[in-house]
């Protein structure tokens, strides 16, 4: 599976090319800063720096761009942990436990854990890519609408009741989110729910809606609070505590490994990527934990699972891009554009003829992951000063920056308007105990599930029995059913044990 | 302390108009009404499964859940936390209102004036009363944001001064 001659050539290529190394740290810093700005995605950062790579050689240019990609992957988790605002859709699940940890004064540990989980996620996914780049890409090509719909429903089922005191509230919020996700023109060409607004034909703008829902429910709820962290002692920014948070990741290898594998697998599927991988990884970590009720309350394992998955999905999406020439999302599309700028066409032929270059790109990403530990720690150290800023200043500043980010994403007033509508909705829902995160998950997965269900329906000619002819979808469905039954059985046993203990005590 | 029946079990909650969770009921009813309206509109577009495959069952589920939740709003359990004071609620509502107004006037007055105005008002709502800060921070922040995003964003946004 590994072409040793090409690997040796890749090492020689990197060792003899100082230009390939000097752009790595600037790339990581640019990615971290852009990823940390709410609404400004890694794709936008890549688009902005793309012209600068025109006069670089091919390999340094791609390494610079993948450094930005890697930095942005972790950058999004910094506002997610500190303010409950995901910098990118890939960091949504990081807010579920990262932000409660910050409110408890454990922001140092949360950021340290997020950083190390991200670095390990990147390394593991590129290790998988190094060994399995071709077979992984071939598996991805076999994923059809039945399998994709099953993955989408799996994510929704796992996360339908996030952070809610009642299952009905969680499901209601998730259903409303799914309905928002179906607004506009669907793949069959039907236009619904657009209210005559032209920009809603493409659906509700996801990033502004997500920032509005999550930012508002947090920021408006904090208007009567002075600081994010109530206790002054806990506001300290402590390098030993950041490192301790990072070290805690090493004590939970299963959580990180599972997250990295989920991320690499789902990240490889075009059009799905990090935004769903982090949700499914979080849901799986919560489901399989002996104390699932501690998730959403500040369980560091939730941060690790989400971060390992969203970072490892980078390697997965690179596999599809390198082996098949298919971009999995905006960032890999820009990387393909960078290939084209240098007269290189990604895909199977590029893989066959330039395996040493592919290996050099993969190896440089190992180095980026190691450098990210150092650069990311310094970044976290500076960014953590947010918790010392009085909220009366932080709230208007973040709301304004989010508004500008929403404008930047949409290029029109549609972004700020969407942000505002969902900000008010998020505030109202959160005030009444409804899990805003479930609406976000519904919104993210609603469109995907509808699109894939429609394709499956059309391919099957309206016969649902056709599902039985898709073994991968059956396996995903069976895994979903087994995990749900197992969780229900475990909850029932736990409740029975509590009843027995209570009756014995009385 | 919660009431108990003659066997010592928690007594069923009695209905009282004053105990109804009116705010929550209004929010979920508005959402359920919007969902029902969405269903009627979508069915008006087409009854083809290509249009209603996911949408219709999701709306039926949302309406069924609304019935369950609305029943719960009529008989809410005793609140675990003390209710929010009217002053605190007023301050939060004022911030929400200021944000809505900020978004609505962005295109009318220009992003710079709107940002400056929103930051002044939000600082005041947040409790800032030091006039030097109220005078200096908003224009400096506005200038920094407009300049930074002007550099980042490839398309123009309307401004009046900066």
Interface residues (C-beta under 8 A of the other chain):
Chain A: X40 X44 X48 X166 X168 X169 X171 X172 X175 X176 X178 X179 X182 X186 X188 X189 X190 X191 X192 X193 X220 X221 X223 X224 X390 X391 X392 X393 X395 X396 X397 X399 X400 X401 X403 X404 X407 X408 X411 X413 X416 X417 X419 X420 X423 X424 X427 X428 X429 X431 X432 X433 X446 X449 X450 X453 X454 X457 X458 X462
Chain B: X21 X23 X24 X27 X28 X31 X35 X38 X41 X42 X45 X46 X48 X49 X50 X51 X53 X54 X55 X58 X59 X61 X62 X65 X66 X68 X69 X72 X88 X91 X92 X95 X96 X99 X100 X102 X103 X104 X106 X107 X111 X115 X118 X119 X122 X123 X125 X126 X127 X128 X137 X141 X145 X149 X152 X153 X155 X157
